């Protein structure tokens, strides 16, 4: 019989990050993908803890096919900065999964989804019993995050609140677009609850006016320079990357395989294709008729 030595709750404010694997139930119910998913889930759990803590958060619990993480935010003015760290971590985790599949061979492609919300009045519960201890976080925005995590979005597959985006100063790491839900979608995703459902944003491509060849060429060269380290990353992103790499390179052998796979992709597929694109763009730019200025 478990002996409870501590059961205490406190109020707090923070950012909630919920992540799960899309279509996990379907993959578990298939004999072809079930075994691969079991391996993937264990590796994903390992990496999730690394990414959450590298971003400065607390890994609260594993939910079977995903996780709940908590980022204490005592000062509301820090919400934007912390949210950017969470978006950056979610972007990188999605990138790792999409490119490497965590080096798990499977007949399907595993994908993850994220929801990030701001919880103003969380109840943080600390529980200690026998030789174990645990923490849980309760609140309306926590429930909302779990519901938002079932909604599809474009890469890096993040759904978040407009309220949280308002706290971000300057351009966000990820571009977000406001989502509109039909009556059926509101019933499906939110069980017909109205709180927090009117100002939801999903990650997606930014809508640009048709760019000139000169602009496309400039942007392409900028991406190449960033990938090759000619434009150093911000201190926050650099610190995050260093923490992740330190854990990955000292983890199980599959971690090093994942890191090698990601590096090979960045060097050969991503960066290599961009470099091949530059001379093509330059040729088209030089061949294009010049507009005479009035």
C-alpha positions, 0 to 999 in steps of 0.5 A: 500500500502506497504511503502518501508523504506529500500532496500539495498544490500551488497556483502558478502562471506558465506556458504549456507545451503538449505534443503527440504523435499523429495517428498513433492509435491507427499505427498501434492497431496495425500489425505492420506498424505497431512494433516500429511505433513501440521503438519510435515512442521510446526514442521519442520520449528520450528526445522529448525530455532533452528538448524540453529541458534544453528549452528551460522547461519541466517535463511533467509527464508522458501521455502514452503517445506524447508529453506535457511540459511546463514552463514557469512564467512568473512575470507576464512580460517574459511570456513572449521570450519563453514562448519563442524558446518553446516554438524553437524547441518544437520546430527543432523536434519536428525537424528531427522527426521529419528528417530522421524518423529517429532512425526507425524503419517503418512502413509509415512516416511518423509525424508529431503535432504541438500545442502551446498555450498560456496558463494564467492560473494553473494548479501545480500539484506535487505528490510524493508517495512511497519512493516515488514523486510526481508533478502535475499541472491543471488548468483551462489552458492545459485542457485547451492545449490537449485539444489543440494538439489534435488539430493539423497545421503546416510545418512545424505543426504548432497550434497556439493562442493569439494571446500568447503571440501578442507577447512576442516582440519582433518577428517570430521564429515561426509564422502563424496564421489565424484559424477559423473553425466551422460548427462541426470542427468546434464540436469535434476539437473543442466538444462545443466549449467556447473558452479560448477557441476564438483566437487560435493560430496555426503554423504555416507559410507566410503569404508573400507577394510574388517575389522577384528573382533578385529577392529569391536569390538574396533569400537563398544565399542568406539561408546558405550563409546561415546553414554554414554558420556565416550568420551566427544564431542568437545566443538563446538558439545557440545555447539550446543547440549546444544542450541538445547536441551534448545530450545526443552525443552522449546518449545511446548509439541510436542518438548518434545515428540520428545526429549523423542522419540529420547532418548528412541531410543538412549537408547533402540534400538541403544545403547541396540543393540550395547551392545548385539552385544559386547559379540557376537563379543567377542565370535567370536573373541576368537573362531577365529583361531589365525594367527601365526606370522612369 
